[in-house]
Amino acid sequence: MTASRILLSPPDVGEVEQEYVMRAMRSGWVAPAGPDLNAFEREVADRVGAPHAVGLASGTAALHLALVSWGVGPGDVVPVSTFTFAATVNAIRYVGAEPFFIDSDAESGNMSAALLAQAVDRLRAEGRRVPAVIPVDLFGKCVDYDAIAEVTTNAGARLLSDAAESLGATYAGRAAGSFGDASVVSFNGNKIMTTSGGGMLLTRDQALADHVRKLSTQAREPVAHYEHTEIGYNYRLSNILAALGRAQLSRLDDMLKRRREWRERYRALFADQPGVRILGGQDDSGDNCWLTPIVVDPERSAWTAGDLAAAMDKADVETRPVWKPMHLQPVSQGLDGLLDGTSEQIFAHGLTLPAGSAMTDDEFTRIEDTIREVASR
C-alpha cells in the first residue's frame, strides 16, 4: 500500500465528534443558534477563564467585530504583528483603520514589546490616534503579555489578543484567550481543535460581548419585527458546528499531549544539529505545540530549510515556510511600521513541520528518517 501524504495539521475527528453532531441534528437545532452553541460558549469560556464568549464564523470575524464595537475606523492606527497570517491585518483594514507593522523578537517570532513601545511613542508624538494594539500568539506560543500590556495601558489603547493559534497554551499560569480587553481564538480546520470553520471572541467585558453577539446576527433589534439601527454582519457560529466544537473540546487535553510528544521528538532530532533551532525558545511548558517551526542558520548548518522542505516533499510529507511578514506582502504596499529585519530573517530560513494530533508513530518515523537522511548528507 502506498503511504498517504502526511499533512501539517489535519482535523483530528472520530466517533466522539460523530456522536455530538448527530445528537445535535436529531434535536432539531439545525438553525444557526441553539443549545449546543450556548453550551460551547460556556465551556470554552470556562476552559480559558474568560467570563464571556461569543461563537462566530471565524477568528477573523471576532477580530473585526471587536474593532467595530470599539469604534476603530478611518484615521486610526493599529499596531499589529507583522509576522502573522493575513487575517489579522485584514480585520484592521475592514474598518478603514491603518495597520502599523511591529517586528518580532528573535527567540519566539512574536511581537517585540520594545519595538511596540517605540512605535506607540512615535505615533502619539505625530498626533496619531492609537485605539488598539493586536499582538499574535505565533504558532501557539503566547506573546510577552506583561510587557505588551504595560505598553498598551500606558498608551490608553485596548489590547486585542489574536490567540487564533494558541488555544491550550498558557502564559504565567493563565490560559491563552484570557488576556487583554478581548481575545480571539480560531477553530479553523488546521487548528488545535476545529469546528470545521469558526472562531470565538472571549472577554471580561459583558457590554462588548453583547454588542458583538448582536452585530453577528445582522444587528437585529429585540423587537417582533425586523428593526435595525446599525450595520450588522452574518457572522454567528452554527449550532451544528458548535456541537462538533464541544466534542473537540472534550478531547483537547489528549490532543495537546500528542502534539507535545511530537515536539519532544523534534527536539531530540535537532539537538545535535548545529545551526538548527525550534522557533519559540527552549521552554515548551506553556506552548500548545500547534506546529513545530524551525529556523536553520545557513552559516552554521550543513543543510538549509529549503533542502529539508525538498526532501520532505519527496517523502510525501507536507511542510510550509513560516509566515511571510505582512510588510512584505504586495497588498501591504505603502503601509508603515517599525521593522528591524528579524521577521524577514526568520521567513528566509524558517520551515514549519507536521505536528497533527492524529499523526501516527509510523508517520512520524517517516519524518524522522527524512530528517536524518538530510542531516547525514
C-alpha positions as CSV (number, residue, x, y, z in Angstrom):
1,M,0.0,0.0,0.0
2,T,1.3,3.5,-0.9
3,A,1.8,5.7,2.2
4,S,-0.5,8.7,2.3
5,R,0.8,12.2,2.4
6,I,1.5,13.5,5.9
7,L,-0.2,16.8,6.4
8,L,0.9,19.6,8.7
9,S,-2.2,19.7,11.0
10,P,-5.3,17.9,9.6
11,P,-8.5,17.7,11.6
12,D,-8.5,15.1,14.3
13,V,-12.0,13.8,14.4
14,G,-13.7,10.4,15.0
15,E,-16.6,8.7,16.8
16,V,-16.9,11.3,19.6
17,E,-17.4,14.1,17.1
18,Q,-19.9,12.0,15.1
19,E,-21.9,11.3,18.3
20,Y,-22.1,15.0,19.3
21,V,-23.0,16.2,15.8
22,M,-25.7,13.5,15.2
23,R,-27.2,14.3,18.6
24,A,-27.4,18.0,17.7
25,M,-29.0,17.1,14.4
26,R,-31.6,14.8,16.0
27,S,-32.5,17.5,18.4
28,G,-33.8,19.6,15.5
29,W,-31.5,22.6,16.3
30,V,-30.0,22.8,12.8
31,A,-30.6,26.6,12.5
32,P,-27.7,29.0,13.4
33,A,-28.3,29.3,17.1
34,G,-29.2,26.6,19.7
35,P,-28.3,24.8,22.9
36,D,-25.0,23.4,21.7
37,L,-23.8,26.9,20.7
38,N,-24.8,28.3,24.1
39,A,-23.1,25.3,25.8
40,F,-20.0,25.6,23.7
41,E,-19.6,29.3,24.5
42,R,-19.8,28.5,28.3
43,E,-17.4,25.6,28.0
44,V,-14.7,27.5,26.1
45,A,-15.1,30.5,28.5
46,D,-14.7,28.2,31.5
47,R,-11.7,26.5,29.9
48,V,-10.0,29.8,29.2
49,G,-11.1,31.7,32.3
50,A,-13.0,34.5,30.5
51,P,-16.4,35.4,31.7
52,H,-18.0,35.9,28.3
53,A,-17.7,34.2,24.9
54,V,-19.3,34.7,21.6
55,G,-19.2,31.9,18.9
56,L,-18.6,33.3,15.5
57,A,-18.0,32.1,11.9
58,S,-14.2,32.7,12.1
59,G,-11.4,34.2,14.2
60,T,-11.3,36.9,11.6
61,A,-15.0,37.8,12.3
62,A,-14.1,38.1,16.0
63,L,-11.3,40.5,15.3
64,H,-13.5,42.5,13.0
65,L,-16.4,42.8,15.4
66,A,-14.2,43.8,18.3
67,L,-12.8,46.6,16.3
68,V,-16.2,47.7,15.1
69,S,-17.6,47.6,18.6
70,W,-14.7,49.8,19.9
71,G,-15.4,52.4,17.1
72,V,-12.0,51.9,15.5
73,G,-12.1,53.3,12.0
74,P,-10.6,55.7,9.4
75,G,-7.9,57.9,10.8
76,D,-6.9,55.4,13.5
77,V,-3.6,53.5,13.5
78,V,-3.5,49.9,14.9
79,P,0.0,48.5,15.7
80,V,0.0,44.8,14.8
81,S,2.4,41.9,14.5
82,T,3.9,41.8,11.0
83,F,4.8,38.1,11.4
84,T,1.3,36.7,11.1
85,F,-1.4,35.4,8.7
86,A,-3.2,38.0,6.6
87,A,-6.5,37.7,8.5
88,T,-5.1,39.7,11.5
89,V,-4.3,42.6,9.3
90,N,-7.3,42.3,7.1
91,A,-9.6,42.9,10.1
92,I,-7.9,46.3,10.7
93,R,-8.4,47.3,7.1
94,Y,-12.1,46.1,7.1
95,V,-12.9,49.0,9.5
96,G,-10.8,51.5,7.5
97,A,-8.0,51.9,10.0
98,E,-4.3,51.7,9.2
99,P,-2.2,48.8,10.3
100,F,1.3,49.7,11.6
101,F,3.6,46.7,11.5
102,I,5.7,45.7,14.5
103,D,8.6,43.4,14.1
104,S,9.5,40.3,16.1
105,D,11.7,39.3,18.9
106,A,14.3,36.8,17.6
107,E,13.6,33.9,20.0
108,S,9.9,33.5,19.6
109,G,9.0,35.5,16.5
110,N,6.3,37.2,18.5
111,M,5.7,40.9,18.6
112,S,8.7,42.8,20.2
113,A,7.4,44.7,23.2
114,A,10.4,47.1,22.9
115,L,9.6,47.9,19.3
116,L,5.9,48.3,20.2
117,A,6.8,50.9,22.9
118,Q,8.9,52.9,20.4
119,A,6.2,52.7,17.8
120,V,3.5,53.9,20.1
121,D,5.6,56.8,21.3
122,R,6.4,57.8,17.7
123,L,2.8,57.6,16.6
124,R,1.5,59.6,19.5
125,A,4.2,62.2,19.0
126,E,2.9,62.5,15.4
127,G,-0.6,63.2,16.8
128,R,-1.9,59.8,15.5
129,R,-4.7,58.1,17.4
130,V,-3.8,54.5,18.6
131,P,-7.0,53.0,19.9
132,A,-5.9,49.3,19.9
133,V,-2.9,47.0,19.6
134,I,-3.1,43.5,18.1
135,P,-0.3,41.1,19.0
136,V,-0.4,37.5,17.7
137,D,0.5,34.3,19.6
138,L,2.7,32.9,16.9
139,F,2.5,29.1,16.2
140,G,0.8,28.6,19.6
141,K,3.3,30.4,21.9
142,C,1.9,33.4,23.8
143,V,3.5,36.8,23.5
144,D,5.1,38.5,26.5
145,Y,1.7,39.8,27.8
146,D,3.2,41.5,30.8
147,A,5.4,43.8,28.7
148,I,2.8,44.3,25.9
149,A,0.0,45.1,28.4
150,E,2.3,47.7,30.1
151,V,2.7,49.5,26.8
152,T,-1.0,49.4,25.8
153,T,-2.0,50.6,29.3
154,N,0.4,53.5,29.3
155,A,-0.8,54.4,25.8
156,G,-4.5,54.2,26.7
157,A,-5.0,51.6,24.0
158,R,-7.1,48.5,24.1
159,L,-5.3,45.2,23.8
160,L,-6.9,42.7,21.4
161,S,-5.1,39.4,21.6
162,D,-5.0,37.3,18.4
163,A,-4.9,33.9,20.1
164,A,-6.1,32.1,16.9
165,E,-3.1,29.7,17.0
166,S,-2.7,29.4,20.8
167,L,-5.8,27.7,22.3
168,G,-4.5,25.4,25.1
169,A,-1.3,27.4,25.6
170,T,-0.5,29.4,28.8
171,Y,1.5,32.4,29.9
172,A,2.4,32.9,33.5
173,G,-0.1,30.3,34.5
174,R,-3.0,31.9,32.6
175,A,-4.7,30.4,29.5
176,A,-4.3,31.9,26.1
177,G,-7.5,33.6,25.2
178,S,-7.8,35.3,28.6
179,F,-5.6,38.3,28.0
180,G,-6.2,41.9,27.1
181,D,-9.6,43.7,26.7
182,A,-10.6,40.8,24.4
183,S,-9.1,37.8,22.8
184,V,-10.0,35.8,19.7
185,V,-9.5,32.1,19.0
186,S,-9.8,30.1,15.8
187,F,-11.4,26.8,15.1
188,N,-10.3,26.5,11.5
189,G,-9.7,23.0,10.2
190,N,-6.0,23.0,10.8
191,K,-6.0,24.4,14.3
192,I,-5.5,22.5,17.6
193,M,-9.3,21.8,17.7
194,T,-11.8,22.6,15.0
195,T,-15.4,23.3,14.2
196,S,-14.7,22.9,10.5
197,G,-14.7,26.7,10.3
198,G,-15.3,29.0,13.2
199,G,-13.9,31.2,15.9
200,M,-14.8,32.9,19.2
201,L,-14.4,36.2,21.0
202,L,-13.5,36.0,24.7
203,T,-13.7,38.9,27.1
204,R,-14.4,40.1,30.6
205,D,-16.5,43.0,29.1
206,Q,-20.1,41.9,29.1
207,A,-21.1,45.0,27.1
208,L,-18.6,44.1,24.4
209,A,-19.8,40.5,24.2
210,D,-23.4,41.6,24.0
211,H,-22.7,44.0,21.2
212,V,-20.6,41.5,19.2
213,R,-23.3,39.0,19.6
214,K,-25.9,41.5,18.3
215,L,-23.7,42.6,15.4
216,S,-23.0,38.9,14.4
217,T,-26.8,38.4,13.8
218,Q,-27.3,41.3,11.4
219,A,-27.7,43.7,14.4
220,R,-31.4,43.0,14.7
221,E,-33.1,44.9,17.5
222,P,-35.0,42.8,20.1
223,V,-38.5,43.6,18.7
224,A,-41.1,41.4,17.0
225,H,-40.5,42.9,13.5
226,Y,-37.1,43.3,11.8
227,E,-35.6,46.5,13.1
228,H,-32.0,47.7,12.6
229,T,-30.3,50.8,13.9
230,E,-26.7,49.9,12.9
231,I,-24.9,47.8,10.3
232,G,-24.7,44.1,11.2
233,Y,-23.0,41.0,9.9
234,N,-23.9,37.4,9.3
235,Y,-21.1,36.0,11.5
236,R,-22.8,33.7,14.0
237,L,-21.4,30.2,14.5
238,S,-24.0,27.5,13.8
239,N,-25.4,25.1,16.4
240,I,-24.2,22.0,14.4
241,L,-20.6,23.3,14.2
242,A,-20.7,24.2,17.9
243,A,-21.6,20.6,18.6
244,L,-18.5,19.5,16.8
245,G,-16.5,22.0,18.8
246,R,-17.9,20.6,22.1
247,A,-16.7,17.1,21.1
248,Q,-13.3,18.5,20.2
249,L,-13.1,20.4,23.5
250,S,-13.7,17.2,25.4
251,R,-10.6,15.7,23.8
252,L,-8.4,18.8,23.8
253,D,-6.1,17.7,26.6
254,D,-5.3,14.5,24.8
255,M,-4.7,16.3,21.5
256,L,-2.4,18.7,23.2
257,K,-0.5,15.9,24.8
258,R,0.1,14.2,21.5
259,R,1.4,17.4,19.9
260,R,3.8,17.9,22.8
261,E,5.1,14.4,22.2
262,W,6.0,15.3,18.7
263,R,7.7,18.5,19.9
264,E,9.9,16.4,22.3
265,R,10.8,14.1,19.5
266,Y,11.7,17.0,17.2
267,R,13.9,18.5,19.9
268,A,15.7,15.2,20.3
269,L,16.3,15.1,16.5
270,F,17.7,18.6,16.2
271,A,19.6,18.6,19.5
272,D,22.9,17.7,17.8
273,Q,22.3,19.7,14.6
274,P,24.4,22.9,14.5
275,G,22.6,26.0,13.5
276,V,19.1,24.5,13.8
277,R,16.7,25.8,16.5
278,I,13.0,25.5,17.2
279,L,11.3,28.9,17.0
280,G,9.9,29.8,20.4
281,G,12.9,29.1,22.6
282,Q,13.8,26.1,24.8
283,D,10.8,26.2,27.1
284,D,7.7,24.4,25.7
285,S,5.9,24.3,29.0
286,G,3.3,27.0,28.0
287,D,3.3,26.2,24.3
288,N,0.4,24.3,22.7
289,C,2.9,23.0,20.1
290,W,0.3,23.6,17.3
291,L,3.1,23.3,14.7
292,T,6.8,22.9,15.1
293,P,8.6,25.8,13.3
294,I,12.4,25.6,12.9
295,V,15.0,28.1,11.8
296,V,18.1,27.0,10.1
297,D,21.2,29.2,10.1
298,P,22.9,28.7,6.7
299,E,26.2,29.9,8.1
300,R,26.3,27.1,10.7
301,S,24.2,24.2,9.3
302,A,25.3,21.8,6.6
303,W,21.8,21.9,5.2
304,T,19.1,24.6,4.6
305,A,15.4,24.9,5.3
306,G,14.9,24.5,1.6
307,D,16.9,21.3,1.5
308,L,14.7,19.8,4.2
309,A,11.5,21.0,2.5
310,A,12.5,19.4,-0.8
311,A,13.4,16.1,0.9
312,M,10.1,16.1,2.9
313,D,8.1,16.7,-0.3
314,K,9.9,13.8,-1.9
315,A,8.9,11.7,1.1
316,D,5.3,12.9,0.7
317,V,5.4,15.0,3.8
318,E,3.8,18.4,3.9
319,T,5.9,21.3,5.2
320,R,5.4,25.1,4.8
321,P,7.5,28.2,5.0
322,V,6.8,30.2,8.1
323,W,4.5,33.2,7.7
324,K,5.7,35.7,5.1
325,P,5.8,39.0,7.1
326,M,2.8,41.2,6.2
327,H,5.0,44.2,5.5
328,L,6.5,42.2,2.5
329,Q,3.1,41.4,1.1
330,P,2.1,43.2,-2.1
331,V,-1.3,44.1,-0.6
332,S,0.6,46.0,2.2
333,Q,2.4,48.3,-0.2
334,G,2.6,51.8,1.2
335,L,1.9,50.8,4.8
336,D,4.3,51.8,7.6
337,G,5.8,50.0,10.5
338,L,8.8,49.7,12.9
339,L,10.9,47.0,11.5
340,D,14.4,45.6,12.3
341,G,14.7,42.7,9.9
342,T,14.0,39.9,12.4
343,S,10.9,38.6,10.9
344,E,12.5,38.7,7.4
345,Q,15.4,36.6,8.6
346,I,13.0,34.0,10.2
347,F,11.0,33.9,7.0
348,A,14.1,33.4,4.9
349,H,15.4,30.5,6.9
350,G,12.3,29.0,8.6
351,L,10.1,26.0,8.0
352,T,7.1,24.6,9.7
353,L,6.9,20.8,10.3
354,P,3.9,18.5,10.8
355,A,2.5,18.1,14.4
356,G,-1.0,16.9,14.0
357,S,-2.6,15.1,16.9
358,A,-3.9,12.4,14.5
359,M,-0.4,11.6,13.2
360,T,0.7,8.1,13.9
361,D,4.1,6.9,15.2
362,D,4.8,5.2,11.8
363,E,4.2,8.5,10.1
364,F,6.5,10.4,12.4
365,T,9.1,7.7,11.8
366,R,9.0,8.7,8.1
367,I,9.6,12.3,9.1
368,E,12.5,11.3,11.4
369,D,14.1,9.2,8.7
370,T,13.9,12.0,6.2
371,I,15.4,14.5,8.7
372,R,18.3,12.1,9.4
373,E,18.9,11.5,5.7
374,V,19.2,15.2,5.1
375,A,21.4,15.7,8.1
376,S,23.8,12.9,7.0
377,R,24.4,14.2,3.6
